[in-house]
Amino acid sequence: MSERPLRPVATAREDDDGDVIVDQAPKTARARRWGVVFYNDDYTHKWFVVHVLEQFFRMDETTATAFMMAVHEQGKGVAGIYTRDIAETKAAAVMDYAREYEMPLRVTAEPDDDDGS
């Protein structure tokens, strides 16, 4: 793996009049994170939600069951935090899967409020 030299954050130079000019490197921001949010409903089977969490979010049965119960009690919950594209893809895949099994499960991709920006 080749190493790239570190780029300075700021460089100083003098102009023709002898004044010091500071050139700052552009700041890069971390990409905004998105959560995949599950919403409680009274019709989707609990076993189906656990199954979806295991299949799409790689949760073990104990974690998936605890998350499902938290969503059931609190009304909604975030199953994972990802970049926007991944969150939207996961939410769409879960919704397609739920429709295939005729479950009214509601899952959305929403901006993460705790992303520090």
Residue, then its C-alpha position, 0 to 999 in steps of 0.5 A: m500500500s503506498e503512503r500519500p503525504l499528509r496535506p497541510v491544513a493551511t499554508a502561508r505565503e507572501d504576496d507582492d506587497g509583503d502581506v501574509i496570505v493564509d490559504q486553508a485547505p477545504k474542510t471535508a465533512r463526514a457524510r450524513r448518517w441515516g437510520v433504518v427505522f421500524y414502526n410498530d403496528d398491530y398486524t405484523h407478526k412478531w416472529f416476522v419482525v424477528h426474522v427480518l432483523e436476523q436476515f437483513f440486519r444480521m442480529d441474533e435471535t436474542t437481540a432481534t427479539a429485544f429490539m422487536m419488543a422495544v419497538h412494540e413498546q415505544g412505537k418505533g426504533v432504529a435497527g441500524i445507522y448507515t450512509r443514505d444509499i445503504a439505509e434506503t436500500k435496506a428499507a426498500a428491501v425490507m418493505d419489498y420482503a414484507r409485501e411479498y409475505e403480505m405483512p403491513l410492516r413499515v420501515t423507513a430510512e431517516p436522517d440520523d439526529d445524533d450524527g454530530s453535524 
